[in-house]
């Protein structure tokens, strides 16, 4: 399987996870909505890393993955790398909260509020929107 195919699979799973998070939210399952929103963001970042670097890291920390993506972009795609860094910096608390929902959802029970669920989904959506633009820029320059 080529990395392009794997990247597409990861991206589609990310979109599916985001839709799942919205569905969970509508059912008032806020902890699972947060978990799935984080998974959506994580998988989309990994799909871009796979496309850019040929490998998707096994790391799970969203902030670490975003740092790796920034490093992969900064030489050839400086403007979009800076936009990613700006998002990460301005959304630091929300990214951290989203990241924590992965660990808390996976390794222990925690109850999230409606506000928490909305924050997780909003952060994941904003990040994925940015990542889509990154993907378009990267794809446009290579193709």
C-alpha positions as YAML, in Angstrom:
chain: A
units: angstrom
residues:
- id: 1
  name: UNK
  ca: [0.00, 0.00, 0.00]
- id: 2
  name: UNK
  ca: [1.43, 3.40, -0.90]
- id: 3
  name: UNK
  ca: [1.66, 6.24, 1.61]
- id: 4
  name: UNK
  ca: [-0.89, 8.20, -0.47]
- id: 5
  name: UNK
  ca: [-3.46, 5.49, 0.02]
- id: 6
  name: UNK
  ca: [-2.68, 5.22, 3.74]
- id: 7
  name: UNK
  ca: [-2.88, 9.01, 4.12]
- id: 8
  name: UNK
  ca: [-6.29, 8.99, 2.46]
- id: 9
  name: UNK
  ca: [-7.51, 6.24, 4.77]
- id: 10
  name: UNK
  ca: [-6.34, 8.15, 7.84]
- id: 11
  name: UNK
  ca: [-7.98, 11.35, 6.59]
- id: 12
  name: UNK
  ca: [-11.29, 9.58, 5.95]
- id: 13
  name: UNK
  ca: [-11.18, 7.99, 9.40]
- id: 14
  name: UNK
  ca: [-10.54, 11.42, 10.88]
- id: 15
  name: UNK
  ca: [-13.62, 12.84, 9.17]
- id: 16
  name: UNK
  ca: [-15.66, 9.84, 10.32]
- id: 17
  name: UNK
  ca: [-14.45, 10.30, 13.91]
- id: 18
  name: UNK
  ca: [-15.43, 13.98, 13.81]
- id: 19
  name: UNK
  ca: [-18.92, 13.02, 12.61]
- id: 20
  name: UNK
  ca: [-19.03, 10.42, 15.38]
- id: 21
  name: UNK
  ca: [-18.08, 13.06, 17.93]
- id: 22
  name: UNK
  ca: [-20.96, 15.26, 16.76]
- id: 23
  name: UNK
  ca: [-23.36, 12.33, 16.99]
- id: 24
  name: UNK
  ca: [-22.14, 11.50, 20.51]
- id: 25
  name: UNK
  ca: [-22.56, 15.15, 21.45]
- id: 26
  name: UNK
  ca: [-26.17, 15.10, 20.21]
- id: 27
  name: UNK
  ca: [-26.77, 12.11, 22.52]
- id: 28
  name: UNK
  ca: [-25.24, 14.01, 25.47]
- id: 29
  name: UNK
  ca: [-22.30, 11.59, 25.59]
- id: 30
  name: UNK
  ca: [-19.83, 14.41, 26.11]
- id: 31
  name: UNK
  ca: [-16.90, 12.30, 27.31]
- id: 32
  name: UNK
  ca: [-17.05, 10.13, 24.19]
- id: 33
  name: UNK
  ca: [-17.62, 13.19, 22.00]
- id: 34
  name: UNK
  ca: [-14.39, 14.69, 23.36]
- id: 35
  name: UNK
  ca: [-12.50, 11.43, 22.89]
- id: 36
  name: UNK
  ca: [-13.66, 11.08, 19.27]
- id: 37
  name: UNK
  ca: [-12.98, 14.76, 18.51]
- id: 38
  name: UNK
  ca: [-9.40, 14.29, 19.70]
- id: 39
  name: UNK
  ca: [-9.04, 11.14, 17.62]
- id: 40
  name: UNK
  ca: [-10.30, 13.03, 14.57]
- id: 41
  name: UNK
  ca: [-7.69, 15.75, 15.02]
- id: 42
  name: UNK
  ca: [-4.94, 13.25, 15.75]
- id: 43
  name: UNK
  ca: [-5.68, 11.11, 12.69]
- id: 44
  name: UNK
  ca: [-5.86, 14.12, 10.37]
- id: 45
  name: UNK
  ca: [-2.46, 15.36, 11.56]
- id: 46
  name: UNK
  ca: [-1.05, 11.86, 11.08]
- id: 47
  name: UNK
  ca: [-2.47, 11.73, 7.55]
- id: 48
  name: UNK
  ca: [-0.57, 14.90, 6.69]
- id: 49
  name: UNK
  ca: [2.63, 13.65, 8.31]
- id: 50
  name: UNK
  ca: [2.32, 10.47, 6.30]
- id: 51
  name: UNK
  ca: [1.81, 12.47, 3.10]
- id: 52
  name: UNK
  ca: [4.76, 14.80, 3.85]
- id: 53
  name: UNK
  ca: [7.24, 12.44, 5.50]
- id: 54
  name: UNK
  ca: [6.17, 9.00, 4.32]
- id: 55
  name: UNK
  ca: [5.51, 7.83, 7.86]
- id: 56
  name: UNK
  ca: [2.84, 8.46, 10.48]
- id: 57
  name: UNK
  ca: [4.38, 8.52, 13.94]
- id: 58
  name: UNK
  ca: [3.01, 6.27, 16.65]
- id: 59
  name: UNK
  ca: [2.89, 9.24, 19.02]
- id: 60
  name: UNK
  ca: [-0.49, 10.12, 20.47]
- id: 61
  name: UNK
  ca: [0.02, 13.56, 22.01]
- id: 62
  name: UNK
  ca: [-1.69, 16.04, 19.74]
- id: 63
  name: UNK
  ca: [0.71, 18.84, 20.69]
- id: 64
  name: UNK
  ca: [3.69, 16.62, 19.78]
- id: 65
  name: UNK
  ca: [2.12, 15.68, 16.46]
- id: 66
  name: UNK
  ca: [1.43, 19.34, 15.67]
- id: 67
  name: UNK
  ca: [5.05, 20.14, 16.49]
- id: 68
  name: UNK
  ca: [6.22, 17.43, 14.11]
- id: 69
  name: UNK
  ca: [3.92, 18.74, 11.41]
- id: 70
  name: UNK
  ca: [5.25, 22.26, 11.92]
- id: 71
  name: UNK
  ca: [8.82, 20.95, 11.55]
- id: 72
  name: UNK
  ca: [7.89, 19.05, 8.38]
- id: 73
  name: UNK
  ca: [6.33, 22.18, 6.86]
- id: 74
  name: UNK
  ca: [8.64, 24.96, 7.97]
- id: 75
  name: UNK
  ca: [11.29, 24.69, 5.27]
- id: 76
  name: UNK
  ca: [9.18, 24.38, 2.12]
- id: 77
  name: UNK
  ca: [5.87, 25.78, 3.36]
- id: 78
  name: UNK
  ca: [6.90, 28.53, 5.77]
- id: 79
  name: UNK
  ca: [3.69, 30.60, 5.59]
- id: 80
  name: UNK
  ca: [1.38, 27.70, 6.34]
- id: 81
  name: UNK
  ca: [3.77, 26.41, 9.01]
- id: 82
  name: UNK
  ca: [3.53, 29.81, 10.72]
- id: 83
  name: UNK
  ca: [-0.27, 29.72, 10.45]
- id: 84
  name: UNK
  ca: [-0.22, 26.31, 12.14]
- id: 85
  name: UNK
  ca: [2.09, 27.63, 14.87]
- id: 86
  name: UNK
  ca: [-0.21, 30.61, 15.36]
- id: 87
  name: UNK
  ca: [-3.25, 28.35, 15.74]
- id: 88
  name: UNK
  ca: [-1.40, 26.11, 18.18]
- id: 89
  name: UNK
  ca: [-0.28, 29.09, 20.23]
- id: 90
  name: UNK
  ca: [-3.62, 30.92, 20.28]
- id: 91
  name: UNK
  ca: [-5.52, 27.69, 20.99]
- id: 92
  name: UNK
  ca: [-3.00, 26.24, 23.45]
- id: 93
  name: UNK
  ca: [-5.53, 25.66, 26.24]
- id: 94
  name: UNK
  ca: [-8.12, 24.12, 23.91]
- id: 95
  name: UNK
  ca: [-5.54, 21.88, 22.24]
- id: 96
  name: UNK
  ca: [-4.34, 20.76, 25.67]
- id: 97
  name: UNK
  ca: [-7.93, 20.08, 26.76]
- id: 98
  name: UNK
  ca: [-8.58, 18.09, 23.60]
- id: 99
  name: UNK
  ca: [-5.34, 16.15, 24.13]
- id: 100
  name: UNK
  ca: [-6.27, 15.39, 27.74]
- id: 101
  name: UNK
  ca: [-9.65, 14.05, 26.66]
- id: 102
  name: UNK
  ca: [-7.84, 11.29, 24.78]
- id: 103
  name: UNK
  ca: [-5.97, 10.11, 27.87]
- id: 104
  name: UNK
  ca: [-8.83, 10.58, 30.29]
- id: 105
  name: UNK
  ca: [-11.29, 8.92, 27.94]
- id: 106
  name: UNK
  ca: [-8.99, 6.01, 27.28]
- id: 107
  name: UNK
  ca: [-7.45, 5.42, 30.69]
- id: 108
  name: UNK
  ca: [-10.09, 6.43, 33.18]
- id: 109
  name: UNK
  ca: [-13.58, 7.63, 33.61]
- id: 110
  name: UNK
  ca: [-14.18, 11.33, 33.56]
- id: 111
  name: UNK
  ca: [-17.42, 13.18, 33.10]
- id: 112
  name: UNK
  ca: [-17.46, 16.08, 30.66]
- id: 113
  name: UNK
  ca: [-20.06, 18.83, 30.47]
- id: 114
  name: UNK
  ca: [-21.92, 20.05, 27.42]
- id: 115
  name: UNK
  ca: [-19.56, 23.05, 27.34]
- id: 116
  name: UNK
  ca: [-16.55, 20.71, 27.40]
- id: 117
  name: UNK
  ca: [-17.96, 18.66, 24.55]
- id: 118
  name: UNK
  ca: [-18.62, 21.77, 22.49]
- id: 119
  name: UNK
  ca: [-15.08, 23.05, 23.11]
- id: 120
  name: UNK
  ca: [-13.54, 19.74, 22.02]
- id: 121
  name: UNK
  ca: [-15.59, 19.54, 18.84]
- id: 122
  name: UNK
  ca: [-15.05, 23.22, 17.99]
- id: 123
  name: UNK
  ca: [-11.28, 22.89, 18.47]
- id: 124
  name: UNK
  ca: [-11.12, 19.73, 16.36]
- id: 125
  name: UNK
  ca: [-13.21, 21.36, 13.61]
- id: 126
  name: UNK
  ca: [-11.06, 24.49, 13.52]
- id: 127
  name: UNK
  ca: [-7.87, 22.45, 13.46]
- id: 128
  name: UNK
  ca: [-9.16, 20.14, 10.72]
- id: 129
  name: UNK
  ca: [-10.24, 23.15, 8.64]
- id: 130
  name: UNK
  ca: [-6.70, 24.50, 8.93]
- id: 131
  name: UNK
  ca: [-5.22, 21.09, 8.12]
- id: 132
  name: UNK
  ca: [-7.39, 20.87, 5.01]
- id: 133
  name: UNK
  ca: [-5.90, 24.17, 3.81]
- id: 134
  name: UNK
  ca: [-2.41, 22.84, 4.59]
- id: 135
  name: UNK
  ca: [-3.19, 19.71, 2.61]
- id: 136
  name: UNK
  ca: [-4.42, 21.74, -0.37]
- id: 137
  name: UNK
  ca: [-1.26, 23.86, -0.38]
- id: 138
  name: UNK
  ca: [1.03, 20.85, -0.07]
- id: 139
  name: UNK
  ca: [-0.87, 18.89, -2.74]
- id: 140
  name: UNK
  ca: [-0.96, 21.89, -5.07]
- id: 141
  name: UNK
  ca: [2.78, 22.37, -4.89]
- id: 142
  name: UNK
  ca: [3.50, 18.72, -5.70]
- id: 143
  name: UNK
  ca: [1.08, 18.13, -8.33]
...
